[in-house]
Amino acid sequence: MEEYKKSSHTIHGVSLHIVWITKYRKGVLKGDIAARTKVLIRRICEENRVEIIKGSISADHVHILVRLGKLSLSISKLIQQIKGKTSHKLQMEYESLRKEYWGQKLWARGYFCVSVGNVSEKMISEYIEHHFEGTKGKDTFRIEE
């Protein structure tokens, strides 16, 4: 079982699978550029209290599985920071990327993101359905399929 994160008013366990691609699906994430991308992503995640559980950098896309450390950080803000900062830094450091993208963004617009966990929607629905058994006559909020 995963360890939950705790703050003053919340307990949570939010894990996300995030994928994004290079602009034009160009296979530029190789060698030193891929290694530097990994370092930058790790640094940005650490700054935002996001734990990287697993990650993979392919020539034209990145996969990361992360666990959020604080809920005040939105997913879109995290992705904006990762993509924006890595694009800027990598193009500043690697002339080959500046030539390839002529000062434009390294990453394509958009991203894929899905929450992951060890509890399914069906399991939660069943838990809620049976949570108030034995409380006849009391108002319960039930979700019916």
C-alpha positions in Angstrom: 0.0 0.0 0.0 1.3 3.4 -0.8 2.2 5.9 1.9 -0.3 8.8 2.1 0.9 12.4 2.1 -0.3 14.5 5.0 -0.7 18.3 5.4 -2.5 20.3 8.1 -6.0 19.6 6.7 -5.7 16.8 4.2 -4.5 13.2 3.8 -4.0 12.2 0.1 -2.4 9.8 -2.2 -2.6 11.2 -5.7 -0.4 9.5 -8.4 -0.4 10.5 -12.0 0.9 9.0 -15.3 1.9 11.9 -17.5 3.1 11.8 -21.1 4.1 14.6 -23.5 5.8 14.7 -26.9 8.3 16.8 -28.7 7.1 19.2 -31.3 6.6 17.5 -34.7 7.5 14.2 -32.9 11.1 14.9 -33.7 13.5 12.4 -32.1 15.8 14.9 -30.4 15.9 13.4 -26.9 19.0 11.4 -27.2 22.4 11.2 -25.5 23.3 14.3 -23.5 20.0 16.0 -24.3 18.1 13.1 -22.8 20.3 13.0 -19.7 20.0 16.8 -19.2 16.2 16.6 -19.7 16.0 13.9 -16.9 18.0 16.2 -14.5 15.8 19.2 -15.3 12.6 17.3 -14.8 13.8 15.9 -11.5 14.8 19.3 -10.3 11.5 20.9 -11.2 9.6 18.0 -9.5 11.7 18.4 -6.3 11.0 22.1 -6.3 7.3 21.4 -6.4 7.3 18.5 -3.9 6.4 16.0 -6.6 8.0 12.5 -6.2 9.0 10.7 -9.4 8.2 7.1 -9.0 9.2 6.0 -12.5 10.2 7.8 -15.7 11.2 7.1 -19.2 12.6 9.4 -21.9 12.3 8.2 -25.5 13.6 10.0 -28.5 10.3 11.8 -29.1 8.4 11.6 -25.8 8.5 11.5 -22.0 6.6 9.3 -19.6 6.6 9.9 -15.9 4.7 8.4 -13.0 4.6 10.9 -10.2 3.0 11.3 -6.7 1.9 14.7 -5.7 3.3 16.1 -2.5 0.8 18.9 -2.1 -2.7 19.3 -3.5 -2.5 23.0 -4.0 -0.4 22.4 -7.1 -2.6 21.8 -10.2 -1.6 19.3 -12.8 -1.7 21.9 -15.5 0.6 24.2 -13.5 3.1 21.3 -13.0 3.1 20.4 -16.7 3.5 24.1 -17.6 6.5 24.4 -15.4 8.1 21.2 -16.6 7.6 21.8 -20.3 8.3 25.5 -20.2 11.5 25.4 -18.1 13.0 22.3 -19.8 12.3 23.8 -23.3 13.9 27.1 -22.3 17.0 25.5 -20.6 17.6 22.9 -23.2 17.5 25.3 -26.1 19.8 27.7 -24.3 22.3 24.9 -23.6 22.1 23.0 -26.9 22.7 24.8 -30.2 21.4 21.8 -32.2 18.0 22.3 -30.6 18.0 26.0 -31.3 18.6 25.2 -35.0 16.0 22.4 -35.0 13.2 24.5 -33.5 14.4 28.1 -34.4 13.7 29.4 -30.9 10.2 27.9 -30.8 9.0 25.6 -28.1 10.6 22.1 -27.9 7.4 20.4 -26.7 4.2 19.9 -28.7 1.0 21.5 -27.3 -0.9 19.4 -24.8 -0.2 16.3 -22.8 -1.8 13.0 -21.6 -2.5 12.6 -17.9 -4.4 9.9 -16.0 -4.7 9.3 -12.3 -3.6 5.9 -11.0 -4.1 4.0 -7.8 -4.9 0.8 -6.1 -8.7 1.6 -5.7 -11.0 1.4 -8.6 -14.1 3.6 -9.2 -16.3 0.4 -8.8 -14.6 -0.3 -5.4 -15.3 3.2 -4.1 -18.9 3.0 -5.4 -19.5 -0.3 -3.5 -17.9 1.1 -0.4 -20.2 4.1 -0.4 -23.2 1.9 -1.2 -22.6 -0.3 1.9 -21.1 2.3 4.2 -24.5 3.2 5.8 -26.0 -0.3 6.1 -28.0 -0.6 9.3 -28.9 3.1 9.3 -32.5 2.8 8.2 -34.5 5.9 8.0 -31.5 8.2 8.0 -30.7 10.3 5.0 -28.0 8.8 2.9 -26.4 10.1 -0.3 -26.2 7.2 -2.7 -25.0 6.9 -6.2 -27.0 4.4 -8.3 -25.9 3.0 -11.6 
